[in-house]
């Protein structure tokens, strides 16, 4: 008799846990839509960084023109840091080697990729909650990809 009682209790607990888990999972999936992440930094550099923080991540710039610092990485690829009032206002990355460029969804998340009249492709995602936007442009022949992260 004790064995049957224990068995019924175990079955009841498992049934409740199973139903409860299903119900909670369904509600949370409905109430909290998941947005695909977007690129918000590159090589550890983020918007709002000071120039010395950028240099700590990327090293010495290859060139400095007014409020713009340019760095070269992985061959001919370039990062341009645009500074405003001493802080990073925009990060522009140019991949001349398409094999090293990230895929669309890793950069602009679920943003729609549009084909331009020239045959090039472009997408832009605004992240209102974090006050920035990110865009990606790929040339028609795919030999150049440009990514911009900016406020």
N, CA, C and O atoms as a GROMACS GRO file, in nm:
protein
  604
    1UNK      N    1   0.082  -0.119   0.000
    1UNK     CA    2   0.000   0.000   0.000
    1UNK      C    3   0.088   0.126   0.000
    1UNK      O    4   0.059   0.221  -0.073
    2UNK      N    5   0.194   0.128   0.081
    2UNK     CA    6   0.283   0.243   0.086
    2UNK      C    7   0.350   0.264  -0.050
    2UNK      O    8   0.370   0.378  -0.093
    3UNK      N    9   0.384   0.156  -0.115
    3UNK     CA   10   0.448   0.164  -0.247
    3UNK      C   11   0.356   0.229  -0.349
    3UNK      O   12   0.400   0.312  -0.429
    4UNK      N   13   0.230   0.192  -0.348
    4UNK     CA   14   0.132   0.250  -0.442
    4UNK      C   15   0.114   0.398  -0.413
    4UNK      O   16   0.107   0.479  -0.506
    5UNK      N   17   0.107   0.437  -0.286
    5UNK     CA   18   0.091   0.577  -0.249
    5UNK      C   19   0.210   0.658  -0.297
    5UNK      O   20   0.194   0.766  -0.354
    6UNK      N   21   0.331   0.606  -0.273
    6UNK     CA   22   0.452   0.677  -0.317
    6UNK      C   23   0.454   0.691  -0.469
    6UNK      O   24   0.489   0.797  -0.522
    7UNK      N   25   0.417   0.587  -0.536
    7UNK     CA   26   0.414   0.587  -0.681
    7UNK      C   27   0.315   0.692  -0.734
    7UNK      O   28   0.345   0.763  -0.829
    8UNK      N   29   0.197   0.700  -0.673
    8UNK     CA   30   0.098   0.800  -0.713
    8UNK      C   31   0.148   0.941  -0.688
    8UNK      O   32   0.124   1.031  -0.769
    9UNK      N   33   0.217   0.962  -0.578
    9UNK     CA   34   0.271   1.095  -0.548
    9UNK      C   35   0.375   1.134  -0.652
    9UNK      O   36   0.374   1.246  -0.701
   10UNK      N   37   0.464   1.043  -0.685
   10UNK     CA   38   0.567   1.070  -0.786
   10UNK      C   39   0.503   1.103  -0.920
   10UNK      O   40   0.544   1.198  -0.987
   11UNK      N   41   0.403   1.025  -0.960
   11UNK     CA   42   0.335   1.049  -1.087
   11UNK      C   43   0.266   1.186  -1.085
   11UNK      O   44   0.272   1.260  -1.184
   12UNK      N   45   0.201   1.221  -0.974
   12UNK     CA   46   0.132   1.350  -0.963
   12UNK      C   47   0.231   1.466  -0.971
   12UNK      O   48   0.206   1.565  -1.039
   13UNK      N   49   0.344   1.454  -0.902
   13UNK     CA   50   0.446   1.560  -0.904
   13UNK      C   51   0.502   1.577  -1.046
   13UNK      O   52   0.516   1.690  -1.094
   14UNK      N   53   0.533   1.467  -1.111
   14UNK     CA   54   0.586   1.475  -1.248
   14UNK      C   55   0.484   1.535  -1.344
   14UNK      O   56   0.521   1.614  -1.431
   15UNK      N   57   0.358   1.499  -1.329
   15UNK     CA   58   0.253   1.554  -1.416
   15UNK      C   59   0.240   1.704  -1.395
   15UNK      O   60   0.228   1.779  -1.492
   16UNK      N   61   0.241   1.749  -1.270
   16UNK     CA   62   0.230   1.893  -1.242
   16UNK      C   63   0.351   1.968  -1.295
   16UNK      O   64   0.337   2.075  -1.354
   17UNK      N   65   0.469   1.912  -1.274
   17UNK     CA   66   0.590   1.977  -1.322
   17UNK      C   67   0.589   1.987  -1.473
   17UNK      O   68   0.628   2.088  -1.531
   18UNK      N   69   0.542   1.881  -1.537
   18UNK     CA   70   0.538   1.880  -1.683
   18UNK      C   71   0.440   1.985  -1.735
   18UNK      O   72   0.474   2.060  -1.827
   19UNK      N   73   0.322   1.991  -1.680
   19UNK     CA   74   0.223   2.090  -1.722
   19UNK      C   75   0.268   2.231  -1.688
   19UNK      O   76   0.254   2.323  -1.769
   20UNK      N   77   0.322   2.249  -1.570
   20UNK     CA   78   0.368   2.381  -1.528
   20UNK      C   79   0.480   2.430  -1.617
   20UNK      O   80   0.479   2.547  -1.657
   21UNK      N   81   0.574   2.347  -1.648
   21UNK     CA   82   0.685   2.386  -1.736
   21UNK      C   83   0.637   2.425  -1.873
   21UNK      O   84   0.686   2.521  -1.933
   22UNK      N   85   0.538   2.349  -1.925
   22UNK     CA   86   0.486   2.378  -2.058
   22UNK      C   87   0.414   2.512  -2.059
   22UNK      O   88   0.433   2.594  -2.149
   23UNK      N   89   0.332   2.533  -1.961
   23UNK     CA   90   0.255   2.657  -1.954
   23UNK      C   91   0.346   2.778  -1.940
   23UNK      O   92   0.327   2.878  -2.010
   24UNK      N   93   0.442   2.772  -1.851
   24UNK     CA   94   0.532   2.884  -1.829
   24UNK      C   95   0.614   2.912  -1.954
   24UNK      O   96   0.632   3.028  -1.992
   25UNK      N   97   0.663   2.807  -2.018
   25UNK     CA   98   0.742   2.825  -2.140
   25UNK      C   99   0.661   2.893  -2.249
   25UNK      O  100   0.714   2.980  -2.319
   26UNK      N  101   0.535   2.855  -2.266
   26UNK     CA  102   0.452   2.914  -2.369
   26UNK      C  103   0.427   3.061  -2.342
   26UNK      O  104   0.433   3.143  -2.434
   27UNK      N  105   0.399   3.096  -2.218
   27UNK     CA  106   0.369   3.234  -2.183
   27UNK      C  107   0.493   3.321  -2.203
   27UNK      O  108   0.483   3.429  -2.261
   28UNK      N  109   0.610   3.276  -2.156
   28UNK     CA  110   0.729   3.358  -2.168
   28UNK      C  111   0.768   3.378  -2.314
   28UNK      O  112   0.815   3.485  -2.351
   29UNK      N  113   0.749   3.277  -2.397
   29UNK     CA  114   0.783   3.292  -2.538
   29UNK      C  115   0.690   3.393  -2.605
   29UNK      O  116   0.730   3.463  -2.697
   30UNK      N  117   0.567   3.399  -2.558
   30UNK     CA  118   0.472   3.493  -2.616
   30UNK      C  119   0.498   3.635  -2.567
   30UNK      O  120   0.487   3.730  -2.645
   31UNK      N  121   0.531   3.650  -2.440
   31UNK     CA  122   0.546   3.782  -2.382
   31UNK      C  123   0.681   3.847  -2.410
   31UNK      O  124   0.690   3.969  -2.414
   32UNK      N  125   0.785   3.767  -2.429
   32UNK     CA  126   0.920   3.822  -2.447
   32UNK      C  127   0.975   3.777  -2.582
   32UNK      O  128   1.039   3.673  -2.590
   33UNK      N  129   0.952   3.856  -2.688
   33UNK     CA  130   1.007   3.817  -2.818
   33UNK      C  131   1.159   3.830  -2.817
   33UNK      O  132   1.214   3.926  -2.761
   34UNK      N  133   1.225   3.736  -2.877
   34UNK     CA  134   1.371   3.737  -2.883
   34UNK      C  135   1.415   3.811  -3.009
   34UNK      O  136   1.376   3.774  -3.120
   35UNK      N  137   1.498   3.914  -2.991
   35UNK     CA  138   1.553   3.987  -3.104
   35UNK      C  139   1.694   3.937  -3.130
   35UNK      O  140   1.769   3.913  -3.036
   36UNK      N  141   1.729   3.921  -3.255
   36UNK     CA  142   1.864   3.877  -3.290
   36UNK      C  143   1.962   3.988  -3.256
   36UNK      O  144   1.938   4.105  -3.287
   37UNK      N  145   2.072   3.952  -3.193
   37UNK     CA  146   2.174   4.050  -3.156
   37UNK      C  147   2.237   4.111  -3.280
   37UNK      O  148   2.240   4.051  -3.387
   38UNK      N  149   2.288   4.231  -3.262
   38UNK     CA  150   2.358   4.300  -3.370
   38UNK      C  151   2.500   4.332  -3.324
   38UNK      O  152   2.531   4.324  -3.205
   39UNK      N  153   2.585   4.368  -3.418
   39UNK     CA  154   2.723   4.403  -3.388
   39UNK      C  155   2.726   4.540  -3.320
   39UNK      O  156   2.681   4.639  -3.378
   40UNK      N  157   2.777   4.546  -3.198
   40UNK     CA  158   2.780   4.673  -3.124
   40UNK      C  159   2.923   4.715  -3.090
   40UNK      O  160   2.944   4.824  -3.038
   41UNK      N  161   3.020   4.631  -3.120
   41UNK     CA  162   3.160   4.664  -3.097
   41UNK      C  163   3.244   4.582  -3.194
   41UNK      O  164   3.196   4.485  -3.253
   42UNK      N  165   3.369   4.622  -3.210
   42UNK     CA  166   3.457   4.546  -3.297
   42UNK      C  167   3.597   4.544  -3.235
   42UNK      O  168   3.653   4.648  -3.201
   43UNK      N  169   3.650   4.425  -3.222
   43UNK     CA  170   3.782   4.404  -3.162
   43UNK      C  171   3.794   4.471  -3.026
   43UNK      O  172   3.900   4.521  -2.989
   44UNK      N  173   3.683   4.471  -2.951
   44UNK     CA  174   3.682   4.525  -2.816
   44UNK      C  175   3.658   4.674  -2.807
   44UNK      O  176   3.649   4.728  -2.697
   45UNK      N  177   3.646   4.742  -2.922
   45UNK     CA  178   3.624   4.887  -2.922
   45UNK      C  179   3.473   4.913  -2.933
   45UNK      O  180   3.404   4.857  -3.017
   46UNK      N  181   3.424   5.001  -2.843
   46UNK     CA  182   3.282   5.034  -2.838
   46UNK      C  183   3.262   5.185  -2.853
   46UNK      O  184   3.353   5.264  -2.831
   47UNK      N  185   3.141   5.221  -2.890
   47UNK     CA  186   3.104   5.362  -2.893
   47UNK      C  187   3.119   5.419  -2.752
   47UNK      O  188   3.088   5.352  -2.654
   48UNK      N  189   3.168   5.542  -2.744
   48UNK     CA  190   3.187   5.606  -2.614
   48UNK      C  191   3.326   5.589  -2.556
   48UNK      O  192   3.361   5.658  -2.460
   49UNK      N  193   3.407   5.499  -2.612
   49UNK     CA  194   3.545   5.481  -2.564
   49UNK      C  195   3.624   5.610  -2.584
   49UNK      O  196   3.596   5.687  -2.677
   50UNK      N  197   3.722   5.634  -2.498
   50UNK     CA  198   3.819   5.743  -2.514
   50UNK      C  199   3.930   5.692  -2.607
   50UNK      O  200   3.946   5.572  -2.624
   51UNK      N  201   4.005   5.784  -2.666
   51UNK     CA  202   4.111   5.748  -2.760
   51UNK      C  203   4.212   5.652  -2.698
   51UNK      O  204   4.258   5.559  -2.764
   52UNK      N  205   4.249   5.674  -2.571
   52UNK     CA  206   4.348   5.585  -2.508
   52UNK      C  207   4.293   5.443  -2.491
   52UNK      O  208   4.370   5.348  -2.495
   53UNK      N  209   4.162   5.428  -2.471
   53UNK     CA  210   4.102   5.294  -2.463
   53UNK      C  211   4.107   5.225  -2.599
   53UNK      O  212   4.130   5.105  -2.608
   54UNK      N  213   4.086   5.303  -2.705
   54UNK     CA  214   4.094   5.249  -2.842
   54UNK      C  215   4.236   5.201  -2.868
   54UNK      O  216   4.256   5.091  -2.919
   55UNK      N  217   4.336   5.283  -2.832
   55UNK     CA  218   4.476   5.247  -2.856
   55UNK      C  219   4.516   5.124  -2.776
   55UNK      O  220   4.597   5.043  -2.822
   56UNK      N  221   4.460   5.108  -2.657
   56UNK     CA  222   4.489   4.989  -2.576
   56UNK      C  223   4.438   4.862  -2.646
   56UNK      O  224   4.496   4.755  -2.630
   57UNK      N  225   4.329   4.874  -2.722
   57UNK     CA  226   4.271   4.758  -2.793
   57UNK      C  227   4.333   4.736  -2.930
   57UNK      O  228   4.356   4.622  -2.971
   58UNK      N  229   4.359   4.846  -3.003
   58UNK     CA  230   4.401   4.834  -3.143
   58UNK      C  231   4.546   4.871  -3.170
   58UNK      O  232   4.598   4.844  -3.278
   59UNK      N  233   4.612   4.932  -3.071
   59UNK     CA  234   4.750   4.976  -3.092
   59UNK      C  235   4.755   5.116  -3.150
   59UNK      O  236   4.658   5.192  -3.142
   60UNK      N  237   4.870   5.149  -3.207
   60UNK     CA  238   4.892   5.282  -3.263
   60UNK      C  239   4.824   5.291  -3.400
   60UNK      O  240   4.836   5.199  -3.481
   61UNK      N  241   4.752   5.401  -3.426
   61UNK     CA  242   4.686   5.415  -3.557
   61UNK      C  243   4.787   5.429  -3.671
   61UNK      O  244   4.895   5.486  -3.652
   62UNK      N  245   4.751   5.378  -3.787
   62UNK     CA  246   4.836   5.392  -3.906
   62UNK      C  247   4.836   5.535  -3.954
   62UNK      O  248   4.936   5.584  -4.007
   63UNK      N  249   4.722   5.605  -3.935
   63UNK     CA  250   4.716   5.747  -3.970
   63UNK      C  251   4.611   5.816  -3.883
   63UNK      O  252   4.514   5.756  -3.837
   64UNK      N  253   4.633   5.947  -3.863
   64UNK     CA  254   4.541   6.030  -3.786
   64UNK      C  255   4.515   6.156  -3.868
   64UNK      O  256   4.608   6.227  -3.905
   65UNK      N  257   4.388   6.182  -3.896
   65UNK     CA  258   4.348   6.302  -3.969
   65UNK      C  259   4.234   6.365  -3.891
   65UNK      O  260   4.126   6.307  -3.879
   66UNK      N  261   4.260   6.486  -3.838
   66UNK     CA  262   4.162   6.558  -3.757
   66UNK      C  263   4.106   6.467  -3.648
   66UNK      O  264   4.180   6.425  -3.559
   67UNK      N  265   3.977   6.435  -3.653
   67UNK     CA  266   3.915   6.352  -3.549
   67UNK      C  267   3.891   6.209  -3.597
   67UNK      O  268   3.796   6.143  -3.554
   68UNK      N  269   3.978   6.163  -3.686
   68UNK     CA  270   3.964   6.029  -3.743
   68UNK      C  271   4.096   5.954  -3.730
   68UNK      O  272   4.201   6.004  -3.769
   69UNK      N  273   4.089   5.833  -3.676
   69UNK     CA  274   4.208   5.747  -3.664
   69UNK      C  275   4.184   5.620  -3.745
   69UNK      O  276   4.078   5.559  -3.737
   70UNK      N  277   4.286   5.581  -3.824
   70UNK     CA  278   4.274   5.463  -3.909
   70UNK      C  279   4.373   5.356  -3.867
   70UNK      O  280   4.489   5.384  -3.839
   71UNK      N  281   4.323   5.233  -3.864
   71UNK     CA  282   4.402   5.117  -3.825
   71UNK      C  283   4.388   5.012  -3.934
   71UNK      O  284   4.282   5.000  -3.996
   72UNK      N  285   4.494   4.935  -3.958
   72UNK     CA  286   4.490   4.826  -4.054
   72UNK      C  287   4.496   4.695  -3.976
   72UNK      O  288   4.566   4.685  -3.876
   73UNK      N  289   4.420   4.594  -4.022
   73UNK     CA  290   4.423   4.463  -3.958
   73UNK      C  291   4.405   4.353  -4.061
   73UNK      O  292   4.345   4.376  -4.166
   74UNK      N  293   4.457   4.237  -4.033
   74UNK     CA  294   4.443   4.119  -4.120
   74UNK      C  295   4.462   4.152  -4.267
   74UNK      O  296   4.372   4.129  -4.348
   75UNK      N  297   4.576   4.204  -4.302
   75UNK     CA  298   4.603   4.237  -4.442
   75UNK      C  299   4.560   4.376  -4.478
   75UNK      O  300   4.606   4.474  -4.419
   76UNK      N  301   4.469   4.388  -4.577
   76UNK     CA  302   4.425   4.519  -4.626
   76UNK      C  303   4.298   4.571  -4.560
   76UNK      O  304   4.247   4.676  -4.599
   77UNK      N  305   4.246   4.500  -4.462
   77UNK     CA  306   4.122   4.543  -4.397
   77UNK      C  307   4.151   4.661  -4.304
   77UNK      O  308   4.260   4.672  -4.248
   78UNK      N  309   4.051   4.750  -4.289
   78UNK     CA  310   4.073   4.874  -4.213
   78UNK      C  311   3.962   4.901  -4.113
   78UNK      O  312   3.846   4.866  -4.135
   79UNK      N  313   4.000   4.965  -4.003
   79UNK     CA  314   3.905   5.017  -3.905
   79UNK      C  315   3.930   5.168  -3.898
   79UNK      O  316   4.044   5.212  -3.881
   80UNK      N  317   3.824   5.246  -3.912
   80UNK     CA  318   3.833   5.390  -3.895
   80UNK      C  319   3.750   5.427  -3.773
   80UNK      O  320   3.632   5.394  -3.765
   81UNK      N  321   3.814   5.495  -3.679
   81UNK     CA  322   3.747   5.539  -3.557
   81UNK      C  323   3.723   5.689  -3.570
   81UNK      O  324   3.816   5.767  -3.590
   82UNK      N  325   3.598   5.729  -3.561
   82UNK     CA  326   3.560   5.870  -3.567
   82UNK      C  327   3.537   5.918  -3.424
   82UNK      O  328   3.453   5.865  -3.351
   83UNK      N  329   3.613   6.021  -3.385
   83UNK     CA  330   3.605   6.074  -3.249
   83UNK      C  331   3.529   6.207  -3.248
   83UNK      O  332   3.541   6.288  -3.340
   84UNK      N  333   3.451   6.228  -3.145
   84UNK     CA  334   3.382   6.355  -3.124
   84UNK      C  335   3.394   6.389  -2.976
   84UNK      O  336   3.352   6.311  -2.891
   85UNK      N  337   3.450   6.506  -2.947
   85UNK     CA  338   3.475   6.546  -2.808
   85UNK      C  339   3.557   6.441  -2.732
   85UNK      O  340   3.534   6.416  -2.614
   86UNK      N  341   3.652   6.380  -2.803
   86UNK     CA  342   3.742   6.283  -2.741
   86UNK      C  343   3.686   6.144  -2.721
   86UNK      O  344   3.753   6.058  -2.663
   87UNK      N  345   3.563   6.119  -2.769
   87UNK     CA  346   3.501   5.987  -2.754
   87UNK      C  347   3.466   5.928  -2.890
   87UNK      O  348   3.442   6.000  -2.986
   88UNK      N  349   3.464   5.794  -2.895
   88UNK     CA  350   3.428   5.725  -3.019
   88UNK      C  351   3.281   5.752  -3.050
   88UNK      O  352   3.192   5.719  -2.972
   89UNK      N  353   3.259   5.813  -3.164
   89UNK     CA  354   3.124   5.844  -3.211
   89UNK      C  355   3.079   5.742  -3.316
   89UNK      O  356   2.960   5.712  -3.328
   90UNK      N  357   3.176   5.688  -3.393
   90UNK     CA  358   3.145   5.590  -3.497
   90UNK      C  359   3.265   5.499  -3.519
   90UNK      O  360   3.380   5.539  -3.501
   91UNK      N  361   3.235   5.376  -3.558
   91UNK     CA  362   3.336   5.277  -3.592
   91UNK      C  363   3.302   5.229  -3.732
   91UNK      O  364   3.191   5.182  -3.758
   92UNK      N  365   3.397   5.242  -3.823
   92UNK     CA  366   3.375   5.195  -3.959
   92UNK      C  367   3.479   5.089  -3.991
   92UNK      O  368   3.599   5.110  -3.974
   93UNK      N  369   3.432   4.974  -4.036
   93UNK     CA  370   3.520   4.862  -4.067
   93UNK      C  371   3.505   4.830  -4.215
   93UNK      O  372   3.393   4.815  -4.265
   94UNK      N  373   3.617   4.820  -4.286
   94UNK     CA  374   3.614   4.787  -4.428
   94UNK      C  375   3.693   4.658  -4.448
   94UNK      O  376   3.812   4.650  -4.416
   95UNK      N  377   3.625   4.560  -4.502
   95UNK     CA  378   3.687   4.431  -4.534
   95UNK      C  379   3.712   4.427  -4.684
   95UNK      O  380   3.618   4.427  -4.763
   96UNK      N  381   3.838   4.422  -4.722
   96UNK     CA  382   3.874   4.408  -4.863
   96UNK      C  383   3.888   4.261  -4.899
   96UNK      O  384   3.900   4.225  -5.016
   97UNK      N  385   3.886   4.177  -4.797
   97UNK     CA  386   3.891   4.032  -4.816
   97UNK      C  387   3.756   3.978  -4.768
   97UNK      O  388   3.734   3.961  -4.648
   98UNK      N  389   3.667   3.950  -4.863
   98UNK     CA  390   3.530   3.912  -4.830
   98UNK      C  391   3.522   3.788  -4.741
   98UNK      O  392   3.427   3.774  -4.664
   99UNK      N  393   3.618   3.700  -4.750
   99UNK     CA  394   3.616   3.579  -4.668
   99UNK      C  395   3.628   3.611  -4.519
   99UNK      O  396   3.587   3.531  -4.435
  100UNK      N  397   3.685   3.726  -4.486
  100UNK     CA  398   3.703   3.765  -4.345
  100UNK      C  399   3.587   3.849  -4.292
  100UNK      O  400   3.581   3.877  -4.172
  101UNK      N  401   3.495   3.888  -4.379
  101UNK     CA  402   3.381   3.970  -4.337
  101UNK      C  403   3.276   3.882  -4.268
  101UNK      O  404   3.254   3.768  -4.310
  102UNK      N  405   3.212   3.933  -4.163
  102UNK     CA  406   3.107   3.856  -4.097
  102UNK      C  407   2.982   3.845  -4.185
  102UNK      O  408   2.967   3.920  -4.282
  103UNK      N  409   2.895   3.753  -4.152
  103UNK     CA  410   2.770   3.736  -4.227
  103UNK      C  411   2.669   3.842  -4.183
  103UNK      O  412   2.681   3.899  -4.075
  104UNK      N  413   2.571   3.866  -4.267
  104UNK     CA  414   2.470   3.971  -4.244
  104UNK      C  415   2.407   3.961  -4.105
  104UNK      O  416   2.402   4.060  -4.032
  105UNK      N  417   2.360   3.843  -4.069
  105UNK     CA  418   2.286   3.829  -3.942
  105UNK      C  419   2.373   3.856  -3.820
  105UNK      O  420   2.321   3.895  -3.716
  106UNK      N  421   2.504   3.837  -3.830
  106UNK     CA  422   2.593   3.867  -3.719
  106UNK      C  423   2.616   4.018  -3.703
  106UNK      O  424   2.661   4.064  -3.599
  107UNK      N  425   2.585   4.093  -3.807
  107UNK     CA  426   2.606   4.238  -3.804
  107UNK      C  427   2.475   4.312  -3.779
  107UNK      O  428   2.466   4.392  -3.685
  108UNK      N  429   2.374   4.287  -3.861
  108UNK     CA  430   2.249   4.363  -3.853
  108UNK      C  431   2.131   4.282  -3.800
  108UNK      O  432   2.017   4.326  -3.808
  109UNK      N  433   2.159   4.165  -3.747
  109UNK     CA  434   2.053   4.083  -3.688
  109UNK      C  435   1.947   4.045  -3.791
  109UNK      O  436   1.977   3.988  -3.896
  110UNK      N  437   1.822   4.078  -3.758
  110UNK     CA  438   1.710   4.041  -3.844
  110UNK      C  439   1.669   4.151  -3.941
  110UNK      O  440   1.560   4.145  -4.000
  111UNK      N  441   1.753   4.253  -3.959
  111UNK     CA  442   1.720   4.362  -4.052
  111UNK      C  443   1.711   4.308  -4.195
  111UNK      O  444   1.783   4.216  -4.233
  112UNK      N  445   1.623   4.369  -4.273
  112UNK     CA  446   1.606   4.329  -4.412
  112UNK      C  447   1.726   4.375  -4.495
  112UNK      O  448   1.769   4.490  -4.485
  113UNK      N  449   1.779   4.285  -4.576
  113UNK     CA  450   1.890   4.318  -4.665
  113UNK      C  451   1.829   4.361  -4.799
  113UNK      O  452   1.755   4.285  -4.862
  114UNK      N  453   1.862   4.483  -4.842
  114UNK     CA  454   1.807   4.538  -4.966
  114UNK      C  455   1.912   4.542  -5.074
  114UNK      O  456   2.029   4.569  -5.048
  115UNK      N  457   1.868   4.514  -5.197
  115UNK     CA  458   1.960   4.525  -5.310
  115UNK      C  459   1.941   4.663  -5.372
  115UNK      O  460   1.829   4.704  -5.401
  116UNK      N  461   2.052   4.732  -5.391
  116UNK     CA  462   2.048   4.866  -5.448
  116UNK      C  463   2.047   4.857  -5.600
  116UNK      O  464   2.074   4.752  -5.658
  117UNK      N  465   2.016   4.968  -5.664
  117UNK     CA  466   2.012   4.972  -5.810
  117UNK      C  467   2.146   4.933  -5.872
  117UNK      O  468   2.151   4.874  -5.980
  118UNK      N  469   2.255   4.964  -5.802
  118UNK     CA  470   2.390   4.933  -5.852
  118UNK      C  471   2.422   4.784  -5.843
  118UNK      O  472   2.521   4.738  -5.901
  119UNK      N  473   2.338   4.708  -5.771
  119UNK     CA  474   2.364   4.566  -5.752
  119UNK      C  475   2.427   4.536  -5.618
  119UNK      O  476   2.438   4.419  -5.578
  120UNK      N  477   2.469   4.640  -5.547
  120UNK     CA  478   2.525   4.622  -5.413
  120UNK      C  479   2.411   4.591  -5.315
  120UNK      O  480   2.294   4.613  -5.347
  121UNK      N  481   2.445   4.541  -5.198
  121UNK     CA  482   2.346   4.509  -5.096
  121UNK      C  483   2.371   4.595  -4.972
  121UNK      O  484   2.484   4.630  -4.942
  122UNK      N  485   2.261   4.628  -4.902
  122UNK     CA  486   2.270   4.716  -4.787
  122UNK      C  487   2.163   4.681  -4.685
  122UNK      O  488   2.050   4.646  -4.720
  123UNK      N  489   2.200   4.691  -4.556
  123UNK     CA  490   2.103   4.672  -4.448
  123UNK      C  491   2.142   4.763  -4.332
  123UNK      O  492   2.259   4.792  -4.311
  124UNK      N  493   2.041   4.808  -4.258
  124UNK     CA  494   2.064   4.895  -4.142
  124UNK      C  495   1.970   4.856  -4.030
  124UNK      O  496   1.851   4.830  -4.054
  125UNK      N  497   2.022   4.851  -3.909
  125UNK     CA  498   1.941   4.818  -3.791
  125UNK      C  499   1.962   4.926  -3.686
  125UNK      O  500   2.076   4.955  -3.649
  126UNK      N  501   1.853   4.985  -3.639
  126UNK     CA  502   1.857   5.084  -3.532
  126UNK      C  503   1.825   5.013  -3.401
  126UNK      O  504   1.728   4.938  -3.391
  127UNK      N  505   1.909   5.036  -3.301
  127UNK     CA  506   1.888   4.978  -3.169
  127UNK      C  507   1.852   5.094  -3.076
  127UNK      O  508   1.940   5.152  -3.011
  128UNK      N  509   1.725   5.126  -3.070
  128UNK     CA  510   1.678   5.242  -2.994
  128UNK      C  511   1.713   5.234  -2.846
  128UNK      O  512   1.752   5.334  -2.786
  129UNK      N  513   1.700   5.116  -2.787
  129UNK     CA  514   1.725   5.100  -2.644
  129UNK      C  515   1.868   5.136  -2.606
  129UNK      O  516   1.893   5.182  -2.494
  130UNK      N  517   1.962   5.117  -2.698
  130UNK     CA  518   2.103   5.145  -2.669
  130UNK      C  519   2.154   5.268  -2.745
  130UNK      O  520   2.273   5.299  -2.739
  131UNK      N  521   2.066   5.336  -2.815
  131UNK     CA  522   2.097   5.462  -2.884
  131UNK      C  523   2.210   5.451  -2.986
  131UNK      O  524   2.303   5.531  -2.985
  132UNK      N  525   2.203   5.351  -3.073
  132UNK     CA  526   2.299   5.342  -3.182
  132UNK      C  527   2.236   5.269  -3.299
  132UNK      O  528   2.128   5.211  -3.286
  133UNK      N  529   2.304   5.272  -3.412
  133UNK     CA  530   2.262   5.196  -3.529
  133UNK      C  531   2.384   5.128  -3.590
  133UNK      O  532   2.498   5.168  -3.567
  134UNK      N  533   2.358   5.025  -3.666
  134UNK     CA  534   2.464   4.952  -3.735
  134UNK      C  535   2.417   4.925  -3.877
  134UNK      O  536   2.301   4.892  -3.900
  135UNK      N  537   2.509   4.940  -3.972
  135UNK     CA  538   2.474   4.912  -4.112
  135UNK      C  539   2.582   4.826  -4.176
  135UNK      O  540   2.696   4.820  -4.128
  136UNK      N  541   2.544   4.762  -4.284
  136UNK     CA  542   2.639   4.679  -4.358
  136UNK      C  543   2.611   4.699  -4.506
  136UNK      O  544   2.496   4.699  -4.550
  137UNK      N  545   2.718   4.717  -4.583
  137UNK     CA  546   2.712   4.736  -4.727
  137UNK      C  547   2.808   4.636  -4.790
  137UNK      O  548   2.922   4.621  -4.746
  138UNK      N  549   2.761   4.570  -4.893
  138UNK     CA  550   2.848   4.477  -4.967
  138UNK      C  551   2.840   4.512  -5.115
  138UNK      O  552   2.732   4.522  -5.172
  139UNK      N  553   2.958   4.529  -5.176
  139UNK     CA  554   2.962   4.565  -5.319
  139UNK      C  555   2.900   4.455  -5.404
  139UNK      O  556   2.888   4.340  -5.361
  140UNK      N  557   2.862   4.492  -5.524
  140UNK     CA  558   2.795   4.398  -5.616
  140UNK      C  559   2.876   4.270  -5.635
  140UNK      O  560   2.822   4.160  -5.633
  141UNK      N  561   3.007   4.287  -5.654
  141UNK     CA  562   3.090   4.169  -5.678
  141UNK      C  563   3.139   4.104  -5.547
  141UNK      O  564   3.209   4.003  -5.550
  142UNK      N  565   3.102   4.162  -5.434
  142UNK     CA  566   3.136   4.103  -5.304
  142UNK      C  567   3.279   4.122  -5.260
  142UNK      O  568   3.323   4.061  -5.163
  143UNK      N  569   3.354   4.208  -5.332
  143UNK     CA  570   3.496   4.224  -5.298
  143UNK      C  571   3.518   4.322  -5.183
  143UNK      O  572   3.627   4.327  -5.126
  144UNK      N  573   3.415   4.402  -5.149
  144UNK     CA  574   3.431   4.498  -5.040
  144UNK      C  575   3.306   4.498  -4.954
  144UNK      O  576   3.194   4.506  -5.003
  145UNK      N  577   3.330   4.488  -4.824
  145UNK     CA  578   3.220   4.496  -4.726
  145UNK      C  579   3.253   4.608  -4.628
  145UNK      O  580   3.364   4.614  -4.574
  146UNK      N  581   3.154   4.698  -4.606
  146UNK     CA  582   3.173   4.809  -4.512
  146UNK      C  583   3.067   4.800  -4.403
  146UNK      O  584   2.948   4.790  -4.431
  147UNK      N  585   3.112   4.804  -4.278
  147UNK     CA  586   3.022   4.801  -4.163
  147UNK      C  587   3.041   4.930  -4.086
  147UNK      O  588   3.154   4.973  -4.063
  148UNK      N  589   2.932   4.993  -4.045
  148UNK     CA  590   2.937   5.115  -3.967
  148UNK      C  591   2.853   5.097  -3.840
  148UNK      O  592   2.738   5.054  -3.846
  149UNK      N  593   2.912   5.131  -3.727
  149UNK     CA  594   2.842   5.134  -3.598
  149UNK      C  595   2.849   5.279  -3.553
  149UNK      O  596   2.958   5.335  -3.541
  150UNK      N  597   2.733   5.340  -3.527
  150UNK     CA  598   2.733   5.482  -3.497
  150UNK      C  599   2.615   5.523  -3.409
  150UNK      O  600   2.517   5.450  -3.395
  151UNK      N  601   2.629   5.642  -3.350
  151UNK     CA  602   2.518   5.703  -3.274
  151UNK      C  603   2.448   5.802  -3.362
  151UNK      O  604   2.351   5.865  -3.320
   0.00000   0.00000   0.00000
